[in-house]
Amino acid sequence: MAHINLTYHIVWRTKGSRPTIVEEHERDLYAYIYGICKQKDCHLYRLNSMPDHVHMCVEVHPTIALSEFVRVLKQESSKWLKEHRREFPMFDGWGNGYGAFTYSAKERPNVIEYIKSQKEHHKQKSFREEYEEWLLEMGMNPAGDLFLKD
């Protein structure tokens, strides 16, 4: 038997970083995303969003490639959001790419707490500033990152 722990902090944004996720209805979106995770045998620890991006802490099942998981997640949730035009009238798709950062089980509570406090956190810092800091923290160069462009 294999013992695998693949915990990711995944973030993706709306097309053009436009504020199209309506706070009043975001819990419906969360329930839909939770259903996708459950269907894929992935454990969703925490999900939260801002009007222009989504954060999740999730343990991805080891039989699923991360890129495939995110592709399905974005594709299916995009269809759902467009089917619920009345609740999300401005949504016109997700932006290109995503960010995914791995964390140990020991670090997971900090990631969950960070995601929980997104709305408070973004009163101080923009998504762009936040994402560039992550890249630097992970030893990556944020200059010219395509995820931040459409």
VMD Tcl script that builds the backbone (N, CA, C; Angstrom):
set m [mol new atoms 450]
animate dup $m
set s [atomselect $m all]
$s set {name element resname resid chain x y z} {
  {N N MET 1 A 0.847 -1.189 0.000}
  {CA C MET 1 A 0.000 0.000 0.000}
  {C C MET 1 A 0.884 1.240 0.000}
  {N N ALA 2 A 0.539 2.191 -0.810}
  {CA C ALA 2 A 1.284 3.448 -0.883}
  {C C ALA 2 A 0.679 4.458 0.083}
  {N N HIS 3 A 1.532 5.272 0.652}
  {CA C HIS 3 A 1.085 6.367 1.525}
  {C C HIS 3 A 1.512 7.668 0.859}
  {N N ILE 4 A 0.536 8.392 0.384}
  {CA C ILE 4 A 0.819 9.606 -0.379}
  {C C ILE 4 A -0.001 10.752 0.181}
  {N N ASN 5 A 0.651 11.897 0.325}
  {CA C ASN 5 A -0.029 13.105 0.779}
  {C C ASN 5 A 0.290 14.194 -0.226}
  {N N LEU 6 A -0.675 14.534 -1.062}
  {CA C LEU 6 A -0.481 15.548 -2.090}
  {C C LEU 6 A -1.402 16.735 -1.802}
  {N N THR 7 A -0.990 17.585 -0.885}
  {CA C THR 7 A -1.803 18.739 -0.508}
  {C C THR 7 A -1.342 19.964 -1.277}
  {N N TYR 8 A -2.291 20.606 -1.932}
  {CA C TYR 8 A -1.995 21.778 -2.749}
  {C C TYR 8 A -2.801 22.984 -2.288}
  {N N HIS 9 A -2.183 24.137 -2.420}
  {CA C HIS 9 A -2.901 25.410 -2.353}
  {C C HIS 9 A -2.995 25.840 -3.813}
  {N N ILE 10 A -4.198 25.803 -4.348}
  {CA C ILE 10 A -4.414 26.118 -5.757}
  {C C ILE 10 A -5.167 27.442 -5.839}
  {N N VAL 11 A -4.747 28.267 -6.768}
  {CA C VAL 11 A -5.411 29.551 -6.975}
  {C C VAL 11 A -5.580 29.776 -8.473}
  {N N TRP 12 A -6.747 30.288 -8.853}
  {CA C TRP 12 A -6.988 30.664 -10.235}
  {C C TRP 12 A -7.877 31.901 -10.238}
  {N N ARG 13 A -7.832 32.607 -11.337}
  {CA C ARG 13 A -8.524 33.894 -11.376}
  {C C ARG 13 A -9.552 33.931 -12.497}
  {N N THR 14 A -10.390 34.928 -12.434}
  {CA C THR 14 A -11.391 35.125 -13.476}
  {C C THR 14 A -10.708 35.729 -14.705}
  {N N LYS 15 A -11.337 35.587 -15.835}
  {CA C LYS 15 A -10.822 36.150 -17.081}
  {C C LYS 15 A -10.638 37.662 -16.920}
  {N N GLY 16 A -9.448 38.128 -17.225}
  {CA C GLY 16 A -9.132 39.542 -17.108}
  {C C GLY 16 A -9.132 40.052 -15.675}
  {N N SER 17 A -9.166 39.130 -14.715}
  {CA C SER 17 A -9.256 39.488 -13.283}
  {C C SER 17 A -10.447 40.390 -12.996}
  {N N ARG 18 A -11.510 40.181 -13.774}
  {CA C ARG 18 A -12.712 40.985 -13.560}
  {C C ARG 18 A -13.474 40.454 -12.342}
  {N N PRO 19 A -14.077 41.349 -11.555}
  {CA C PRO 19 A -14.806 40.939 -10.342}
  {C C PRO 19 A -16.178 40.338 -10.678}
  {N N THR 20 A -16.187 39.058 -11.033}
  {CA C THR 20 A -17.421 38.432 -11.503}
  {C C THR 20 A -17.982 37.364 -10.562}
  {N N ILE 21 A -17.272 37.066 -9.484}
  {CA C ILE 21 A -17.789 36.101 -8.506}
  {C C ILE 21 A -18.583 36.905 -7.475}
  {N N VAL 22 A -19.884 36.720 -7.494}
  {CA C VAL 22 A -20.786 37.495 -6.646}
  {C C VAL 22 A -20.799 36.889 -5.243}
  {N N GLU 23 A -20.409 37.700 -4.257}
  {CA C GLU 23 A -20.293 37.214 -2.878}
  {C C GLU 23 A -21.599 36.609 -2.362}
  {N N GLU 24 A -22.695 37.200 -2.727}
  {CA C GLU 24 A -24.003 36.724 -2.279}
  {C C GLU 24 A -24.281 35.270 -2.689}
  {N N HIS 25 A -23.671 34.835 -3.797}
  {CA C HIS 25 A -23.926 33.490 -4.317}
  {C C HIS 25 A -22.680 32.600 -4.343}
  {N N GLU 26 A -21.589 33.051 -3.756}
  {CA C GLU 26 A -20.347 32.285 -3.835}
  {C C GLU 26 A -20.462 30.910 -3.170}
  {N N ARG 27 A -21.277 30.779 -2.147}
  {CA C ARG 27 A -21.415 29.481 -1.458}
  {C C ARG 27 A -22.002 28.418 -2.391}
  {N N ASP 28 A -22.845 28.836 -3.327}
  {CA C ASP 28 A -23.373 27.892 -4.320}
  {C C ASP 28 A -22.243 27.383 -5.215}
  {N N LEU 29 A -21.365 28.284 -5.607}
  {CA C LEU 29 A -20.194 27.894 -6.389}
  {C C LEU 29 A -19.317 26.939 -5.588}
  {N N TYR 30 A -19.111 27.237 -4.314}
  {CA C TYR 30 A -18.286 26.380 -3.453}
  {C C TYR 30 A -18.878 24.964 -3.375}
  {N N ALA 31 A -20.196 24.887 -3.241}
  {CA C ALA 31 A -20.847 23.575 -3.163}
  {C C ALA 31 A -20.627 22.793 -4.455}
  {N N TYR 32 A -20.675 23.483 -5.578}
  {CA C TYR 32 A -20.457 22.814 -6.861}
  {C C TYR 32 A -19.011 22.309 -6.966}
  {N N ILE 33 A -18.059 23.147 -6.588}
  {CA C ILE 33 A -16.644 22.750 -6.620}
  {C C ILE 33 A -16.393 21.592 -5.661}
  {N N TYR 34 A -17.017 21.642 -4.486}
  {CA C TYR 34 A -16.896 20.540 -3.531}
  {C C TYR 34 A -17.356 19.228 -4.171}
  {N N GLY 35 A -18.461 19.285 -4.914}
  {CA C GLY 35 A -18.974 18.101 -5.595}
  {C C GLY 35 A -17.980 17.539 -6.602}
  {N N ILE 36 A -17.303 18.403 -7.334}
  {CA C ILE 36 A -16.275 17.955 -8.283}
  {C C ILE 36 A -15.149 17.252 -7.523}
  {N N CYS 37 A -14.709 17.857 -6.437}
  {CA C CYS 37 A -13.624 17.266 -5.635}
  {C C CYS 37 A -14.027 15.888 -5.118}
  {N N LYS 38 A -15.224 15.794 -4.591}
  {CA C LYS 38 A -15.722 14.522 -4.046}
  {C C LYS 38 A -15.794 13.459 -5.146}
  {N N GLN 39 A -16.288 13.859 -6.316}
  {CA C GLN 39 A -16.401 12.935 -7.452}
  {C C GLN 39 A -15.026 12.408 -7.876}
  {N N LYS 40 A -13.990 13.233 -7.719}
  {CA C LYS 40 A -12.629 12.853 -8.119}
  {C C LYS 40 A -11.838 12.229 -6.965}
  {N N ASP 41 A -12.500 11.938 -5.854}
  {CA C ASP 41 A -11.842 11.366 -4.665}
  {C C ASP 41 A -10.751 12.273 -4.109}
  {N N CYS 42 A -10.974 13.563 -4.188}
  {CA C CYS 42 A -10.036 14.545 -3.644}
  {C C CYS 42 A -10.650 15.112 -2.364}
  {N N HIS 43 A -9.795 15.417 -1.408}
  {CA C HIS 43 A -10.286 15.959 -0.131}
  {C C HIS 43 A -10.112 17.471 -0.116}
  {N N LEU 44 A -11.233 18.185 -0.105}
  {CA C LEU 44 A -11.214 19.635 -0.065}
  {C C LEU 44 A -11.185 20.083 1.387}
  {N N TYR 45 A -10.095 20.752 1.772}
  {CA C TYR 45 A -9.956 21.238 3.145}
  {C C TYR 45 A -10.575 22.623 3.312}
  {N N ARG 46 A -10.358 23.471 2.324}
  {CA C ARG 46 A -10.879 24.835 2.431}
  {C C ARG 46 A -10.988 25.455 1.049}
  {N N LEU 47 A -12.009 26.283 0.887}
  {CA C LEU 47 A -12.250 26.988 -0.360}
  {C C LEU 47 A -12.743 28.375 0.002}
  {N N ASN 48 A -12.253 29.377 -0.684}
  {CA C ASN 48 A -12.692 30.743 -0.471}
  {C C ASN 48 A -12.388 31.518 -1.741}
  {N N SER 49 A -13.030 32.668 -1.870}
  {CA C SER 49 A -12.795 33.447 -3.079}
  {C C SER 49 A -12.906 34.929 -2.789}
  {N N MET 50 A -12.451 35.650 -3.760}
  {CA C MET 50 A -12.657 37.087 -3.867}
  {C C MET 50 A -13.432 37.256 -5.176}
  {N N PRO 51 A -13.915 38.441 -5.480}
  {CA C PRO 51 A -14.665 38.607 -6.729}
  {C C PRO 51 A -13.873 38.229 -7.984}
  {N N ASP 52 A -12.526 38.248 -7.903}
  {CA C ASP 52 A -11.709 37.997 -9.096}
  {C C ASP 52 A -10.813 36.762 -9.028}
  {N N HIS 53 A -10.869 35.992 -7.947}
  {CA C HIS 53 A -10.059 34.774 -7.897}
  {C C HIS 53 A -10.549 33.818 -6.825}
  {N N VAL 54 A -10.076 32.571 -6.923}
  {CA C VAL 54 A -10.475 31.491 -6.017}
  {C C VAL 54 A -9.217 30.856 -5.424}
  {N N HIS 55 A -9.306 30.508 -4.139}
  {CA C HIS 55 A -8.246 29.768 -3.449}
  {C C HIS 55 A -8.835 28.455 -2.948}
  {N N MET 56 A -8.057 27.406 -3.009}
  {CA C MET 56 A -8.490 26.162 -2.391}
  {C C MET 56 A -7.301 25.413 -1.822}
  {N N CYS 57 A -7.547 24.729 -0.718}
  {CA C CYS 57 A -6.575 23.802 -0.138}
  {C C CYS 57 A -7.192 22.430 -0.327}
  {N N VAL 58 A -6.508 21.585 -1.070}
  {CA C VAL 58 A -7.096 20.305 -1.457}
  {C C VAL 58 A -6.023 19.230 -1.497}
  {N N GLU 59 A -6.406 18.047 -1.121}
  {CA C GLU 59 A -5.538 16.884 -1.268}
  {C C GLU 59 A -6.007 16.161 -2.522}
  {N N VAL 60 A -5.168 16.152 -3.525}
  {CA C VAL 60 A -5.506 15.558 -4.816}
  {C C VAL 60 A -5.199 14.063 -4.775}
  {N N HIS 61 A -6.158 13.267 -5.227}
  {CA C HIS 61 A -5.967 11.820 -5.244}
  {C C HIS 61 A -4.750 11.481 -6.105}
  {N N PRO 62 A -3.905 10.557 -5.657}
  {CA C PRO 62 A -2.649 10.282 -6.381}
  {C C PRO 62 A -2.815 9.729 -7.786}
  {N N THR 63 A -3.999 9.266 -8.157}
  {CA C THR 63 A -4.191 8.750 -9.520}
  {C C THR 63 A -4.536 9.860 -10.512}
  {N N ILE 64 A -4.688 11.080 -10.012}
  {CA C ILE 64 A -5.095 12.191 -10.873}
  {C C ILE 64 A -3.935 13.169 -11.036}
  {N N ALA 65 A -3.601 13.491 -12.256}
  {CA C ALA 65 A -2.581 14.509 -12.516}
  {C C ALA 65 A -3.144 15.863 -12.111}
  {N N LEU 66 A -2.323 16.668 -11.480}
  {CA C LEU 66 A -2.763 17.986 -11.032}
  {C C LEU 66 A -3.333 18.795 -12.188}
  {N N SER 67 A -2.653 18.806 -13.318}
  {CA C SER 67 A -3.123 19.602 -14.466}
  {C C SER 67 A -4.502 19.147 -14.938}
  {N N GLU 68 A -4.749 17.849 -14.901}
  {CA C GLU 68 A -6.055 17.323 -15.303}
  {C C GLU 68 A -7.129 17.718 -14.283}
  {N N PHE 69 A -6.788 17.640 -13.011}
  {CA C PHE 69 A -7.725 18.031 -11.958}
  {C C PHE 69 A -8.141 19.493 -12.121}
  {N N VAL 70 A -7.173 20.382 -12.307}
  {CA C VAL 70 A -7.477 21.806 -12.441}
  {C C VAL 70 A -8.232 22.077 -13.741}
  {N N ARG 71 A -7.856 21.395 -14.815}
  {CA C ARG 71 A -8.569 21.568 -16.092}
  {C C ARG 71 A -10.051 21.238 -15.922}
  {N N VAL 72 A -10.344 20.093 -15.322}
  {CA C VAL 72 A -11.730 19.670 -15.115}
  {C C VAL 72 A -12.439 20.637 -14.174}
  {N N LEU 73 A -11.784 21.016 -13.112}
  {CA C LEU 73 A -12.350 21.945 -12.137}
  {C C LEU 73 A -12.750 23.269 -12.787}
  {N N LYS 74 A -11.834 23.846 -13.548}
  {CA C LYS 74 A -12.123 25.124 -14.202}
  {C C LYS 74 A -13.176 24.964 -15.300}
  {N N GLN 75 A -13.053 23.917 -16.087}
  {CA C GLN 75 A -13.991 23.705 -17.191}
  {C C GLN 75 A -15.416 23.489 -16.677}
  {N N GLU 76 A -15.575 22.596 -15.719}
  {CA C GLU 76 A -16.908 22.275 -15.217}
  {C C GLU 76 A -17.520 23.439 -14.426}
  {N N SER 77 A -16.702 24.116 -13.616}
  {CA C SER 77 A -17.249 25.244 -12.853}
  {C C SER 77 A -17.585 26.414 -13.775}
  {N N SER 78 A -16.831 26.580 -14.847}
  {CA C SER 78 A -17.138 27.630 -15.819}
  {C C SER 78 A -18.498 27.371 -16.468}
  {N N LYS 79 A -18.736 26.122 -16.866}
  {CA C LYS 79 A -20.038 25.767 -17.451}
  {C C LYS 79 A -21.152 26.055 -16.440}
  {N N TRP 80 A -20.942 25.636 -15.199}
  {CA C TRP 80 A -21.951 25.830 -14.163}
  {C C TRP 80 A -22.239 27.316 -13.942}
  {N N LEU 81 A -21.186 28.120 -13.854}
  {CA C LEU 81 A -21.366 29.562 -13.649}
  {C C LEU 81 A -22.147 30.191 -14.802}
  {N N LYS 82 A -21.857 29.757 -16.016}
  {CA C LYS 82 A -22.569 30.302 -17.173}
  {C C LYS 82 A -24.022 29.839 -17.215}
  {N N GLU 83 A -24.294 28.648 -16.674}
  {CA C GLU 83 A -25.671 28.167 -16.570}
  {C C GLU 83 A -26.448 28.933 -15.496}
  {N N HIS 84 A -25.727 29.559 -14.586}
  {CA C HIS 84 A -26.342 30.321 -13.494}
  {C C HIS 84 A -26.092 31.819 -13.701}
  {N N ARG 85 A -26.388 32.250 -14.903}
  {CA C ARG 85 A -26.178 33.634 -15.329}
  {C C ARG 85 A -26.889 34.644 -14.428}
  {N N ARG 86 A -28.070 34.257 -13.928}
  {CA C ARG 86 A -28.824 35.180 -13.082}
  {C C ARG 86 A -28.038 35.523 -11.805}
  {N N GLU 87 A -27.369 34.540 -11.228}
  {CA C GLU 87 A -26.600 34.765 -10.000}
  {C C GLU 87 A -25.209 35.336 -10.286}
  {N N PHE 88 A -24.647 35.007 -11.448}
  {CA C PHE 88 A -23.294 35.439 -11.815}
  {C C PHE 88 A -23.335 36.112 -13.193}
  {N N PRO 89 A -24.008 37.242 -13.302}
  {CA C PRO 89 A -24.271 37.843 -14.611}
  {C C PRO 89 A -23.030 38.311 -15.367}
  {N N MET 90 A -21.959 38.633 -14.689}
  {CA C MET 90 A -20.772 39.173 -15.348}
  {C C MET 90 A -19.718 38.109 -15.671}
  {N N PHE 91 A -19.900 36.875 -15.184}
  {CA C PHE 91 A -18.888 35.845 -15.393}
  {C C PHE 91 A -18.798 35.476 -16.864}
  {N N ASP 92 A -17.581 35.535 -17.424}
  {CA C ASP 92 A -17.386 35.148 -18.821}
  {C C ASP 92 A -16.218 34.190 -18.992}
  {N N GLY 93 A -15.800 33.559 -17.909}
  {CA C GLY 93 A -14.763 32.540 -18.003}
  {C C GLY 93 A -13.653 32.752 -16.992}
  {N N TRP 94 A -12.823 31.716 -16.879}
  {CA C TRP 94 A -11.643 31.784 -16.028}
  {C C TRP 94 A -10.464 32.267 -16.856}
  {N N GLY 95 A -9.521 32.894 -16.208}
  {CA C GLY 95 A -8.295 33.320 -16.869}
  {C C GLY 95 A -7.427 32.130 -17.207}
  {N N ASN 96 A -6.393 32.379 -17.988}
  {CA C ASN 96 A -5.456 31.326 -18.347}
  {C C ASN 96 A -4.633 30.905 -17.132}
  {N N GLY 97 A -4.308 29.636 -17.069}
  {CA C GLY 97 A -3.392 29.125 -16.067}
  {C C GLY 97 A -3.952 29.046 -14.660}
  {N N TYR 98 A -3.041 28.765 -13.737}
  {CA C TYR 98 A -3.360 28.645 -12.319}
  {C C TYR 98 A -2.043 28.593 -11.563}
  {N N GLY 99 A -2.124 28.759 -10.275}
  {CA C GLY 99 A -0.966 28.571 -9.417}
  {C C GLY 99 A -1.246 27.400 -8.501}
  {N N ALA 100 A -0.271 26.552 -8.289}
  {CA C ALA 100 A -0.426 25.418 -7.374}
  {C C ALA 100 A 0.854 25.271 -6.575}
  {N N PHE 101 A 0.704 25.271 -5.277}
  {CA C PHE 101 A 1.849 25.220 -4.375}
  {C C PHE 101 A 1.642 24.058 -3.409}
  {N N THR 102 A 2.672 23.254 -3.207}
  {CA C THR 102 A 2.560 22.102 -2.321}
  {C C THR 102 A 2.929 22.483 -0.897}
  {N N TYR 103 A 2.270 21.808 0.025}
  {CA C TYR 103 A 2.521 22.022 1.447}
  {C C TYR 103 A 2.466 20.686 2.172}
  {N N SER 104 A 3.207 20.597 3.256}
  {CA C SER 104 A 3.176 19.383 4.064}
  {C C SER 104 A 1.925 19.378 4.939}
  {N N ALA 105 A 1.603 18.215 5.471}
  {CA C ALA 105 A 0.454 18.098 6.368}
  {C C ALA 105 A 0.635 19.010 7.583}
  {N N LYS 106 A 1.860 19.198 7.992}
  {CA C LYS 106 A 2.164 20.058 9.140}
  {C C LYS 106 A 1.846 21.531 8.829}
  {N N GLU 107 A 2.036 21.943 7.573}
  {CA C GLU 107 A 1.772 23.319 7.163}
  {C C GLU 107 A 0.305 23.568 6.789}
  {N N ARG 108 A -0.444 22.493 6.600}
  {CA C ARG 108 A -1.824 22.594 6.134}
  {C C ARG 108 A -2.695 23.534 6.976}
  {N N PRO 109 A -2.648 23.484 8.315}
  {CA C PRO 109 A -3.498 24.407 9.098}
  {C C PRO 109 A -3.224 25.883 8.783}
  {N N ASN 110 A -1.973 26.229 8.512}
  {CA C ASN 110 A -1.642 27.615 8.159}
  {C C ASN 110 A -2.245 27.992 6.811}
  {N N VAL 111 A -2.205 27.074 5.864}
  {CA C VAL 111 A -2.783 27.330 4.541}
  {C C VAL 111 A -4.297 27.491 4.664}
  {N N ILE 112 A -4.923 26.623 5.439}
  {CA C ILE 112 A -6.371 26.695 5.641}
  {C C ILE 112 A -6.743 28.030 6.276}
  {N N GLU 113 A -6.009 28.436 7.284}
  {CA C GLU 113 A -6.289 29.706 7.953}
  {C C GLU 113 A -6.096 30.883 6.999}
  {N N TYR 114 A -5.055 30.807 6.187}
  {CA C TYR 114 A -4.801 31.859 5.199}
  {C C TYR 114 A -5.970 31.979 4.221}
  {N N ILE 115 A -6.446 30.852 3.739}
  {CA C ILE 115 A -7.557 30.851 2.787}
  {C C ILE 115 A -8.833 31.348 3.466}
  {N N LYS 116 A -9.057 30.948 4.699}
  {CA C LYS 116 A -10.235 31.415 5.444}
  {C C LYS 116 A -10.273 32.936 5.551}
  {N N SER 117 A -9.116 33.555 5.689}
  {CA C SER 117 A -9.053 34.997 5.947}
  {C C SER 117 A -8.844 35.828 4.677}
  {N N GLN 118 A -9.166 35.287 3.523}
  {CA C GLN 118 A -8.947 35.987 2.260}
  {C C GLN 118 A -9.594 37.365 2.196}
  {N N LYS 119 A -10.820 37.458 2.598}
  {CA C LYS 119 A -11.520 38.737 2.470}
  {C C LYS 119 A -10.857 39.814 3.332}
  {N N GLU 120 A -10.408 39.446 4.492}
  {CA C GLU 120 A -9.698 40.385 5.370}
  {C C GLU 120 A -8.313 40.701 4.795}
  {N N HIS 121 A -7.642 39.673 4.329}
  {CA C HIS 121 A -6.289 39.797 3.780}
  {C C HIS 121 A -6.250 40.768 2.593}
  {N N HIS 122 A -7.250 40.695 1.731}
  {CA C HIS 122 A -7.237 41.521 0.529}
  {C C HIS 122 A -7.662 42.966 0.752}
  {N N LYS 123 A -7.961 43.292 1.964}
  {CA C LYS 123 A -8.159 44.710 2.287}
  {C C LYS 123 A -6.801 45.411 2.327}
  {N N GLN 124 A -5.744 44.627 2.490}
  {CA C GLN 124 A -4.387 45.156 2.606}
  {C C GLN 124 A -3.536 44.948 1.349}
  {N N LYS 125 A -3.848 43.903 0.576}
  {CA C LYS 125 A -2.960 43.507 -0.511}
  {C C LYS 125 A -3.757 43.028 -1.719}
  {N N SER 126 A -3.324 43.438 -2.906}
  {CA C SER 126 A -3.993 43.002 -4.135}
  {C C SER 126 A -3.610 41.562 -4.469}
  {N N PHE 127 A -4.405 40.960 -5.336}
  {CA C PHE 127 A -4.099 39.599 -5.778}
  {C C PHE 127 A -2.721 39.542 -6.444}
  {N N ARG 128 A -2.436 40.511 -7.287}
  {CA C ARG 128 A -1.145 40.545 -7.976}
  {C C ARG 128 A 0.015 40.578 -6.971}
  {N N GLU 129 A -0.083 41.459 -5.976}
  {CA C GLU 129 A 0.974 41.549 -4.953}
  {C C GLU 129 A 1.114 40.226 -4.215}
  {N N GLU 130 A -0.011 39.642 -3.869}
  {CA C GLU 130 A -0.029 38.367 -3.156}
  {C C GLU 130 A 0.644 37.268 -3.985}
  {N N TYR 131 A 0.247 37.172 -5.241}
  {CA C TYR 131 A 0.768 36.106 -6.095}
  {C C TYR 131 A 2.271 36.275 -6.349}
  {N N GLU 132 A 2.695 37.490 -6.592}
  {CA C GLU 132 A 4.127 37.727 -6.801}
  {C C GLU 132 A 4.936 37.369 -5.551}
  {N N GLU 133 A 4.401 37.653 -4.386}
  {CA C GLU 133 A 5.081 37.266 -3.135}
  {C C GLU 133 A 5.209 35.752 -3.020}
  {N N TRP 134 A 4.152 35.017 -3.388}
  {CA C TRP 134 A 4.226 33.547 -3.357}
  {C C TRP 134 A 5.326 33.040 -4.254}
  {N N LEU 135 A 5.367 33.574 -5.466}
  {CA C LEU 135 A 6.392 33.116 -6.408}
  {C C LEU 135 A 7.787 33.348 -5.835}
  {N N LEU 136 A 8.016 34.504 -5.272}
  {CA C LEU 136 A 9.317 34.790 -4.660}
  {C C LEU 136 A 9.582 33.844 -3.489}
  {N N GLU 137 A 8.566 33.621 -2.669}
  {CA C GLU 137 A 8.692 32.726 -1.521}
  {C C GLU 137 A 9.041 31.305 -1.965}
  {N N MET 138 A 8.527 30.909 -3.112}
  {CA C MET 138 A 8.779 29.568 -3.638}
  {C C MET 138 A 10.047 29.503 -4.497}
  {N N GLY 139 A 10.789 30.613 -4.543}
  {CA C GLY 139 A 12.028 30.619 -5.306}
  {C C GLY 139 A 11.824 30.777 -6.798}
  {N N MET 140 A 10.705 31.356 -7.190}
  {CA C MET 140 A 10.392 31.537 -8.606}
  {C C MET 140 A 10.430 33.022 -8.943}
  {N N ASN 141 A 10.654 33.323 -10.200}
  {CA C ASN 141 A 10.732 34.709 -10.649}
  {C C ASN 141 A 9.367 35.147 -11.181}
  {N N PRO 142 A 8.738 36.153 -10.551}
  {CA C PRO 142 A 7.420 36.585 -11.014}
  {C C PRO 142 A 7.441 37.430 -12.289}
  {N N ALA 143 A 8.592 37.914 -12.707}
  {CA C ALA 143 A 8.673 38.779 -13.896}
  {C C ALA 143 A 8.172 38.025 -15.123}
  {N N GLY 144 A 7.215 38.614 -15.789}
  {CA C GLY 144 A 6.702 38.034 -17.032}
  {C C GLY 144 A 5.838 36.811 -16.842}
  {N N ASP 145 A 5.349 36.556 -15.644}
  {CA C ASP 145 A 4.518 35.384 -15.396}
  {C C ASP 145 A 3.234 35.477 -16.217}
  {N N LEU 146 A 2.960 34.474 -17.023}
  {CA C LEU 146 A 1.805 34.497 -17.918}
  {C C LEU 146 A 0.479 34.326 -17.185}
  {N N PHE 147 A 0.511 33.754 -15.990}
  {CA C PHE 147 A -0.714 33.561 -15.225}
  {C C PHE 147 A -1.388 34.899 -14.924}
  {N N LEU 148 A -0.602 35.938 -14.792}
  {CA C LEU 148 A -1.139 37.254 -14.451}
  {C C LEU 148 A -1.580 38.047 -15.672}
  {N N LYS 149 A -1.484 37.443 -16.838}
  {CA C LYS 149 A -1.888 38.117 -18.081}
  {C C LYS 149 A -2.971 37.304 -18.784}
  {N N ASP 150 A -3.788 37.955 -19.555}
  {CA C ASP 150 A -4.794 37.237 -20.372}
  {C C ASP 150 A -4.458 37.355 -21.829}
}
mol reanalyze $m
mol bondsrecalc $m
mol representation Tube
mol addrep $m
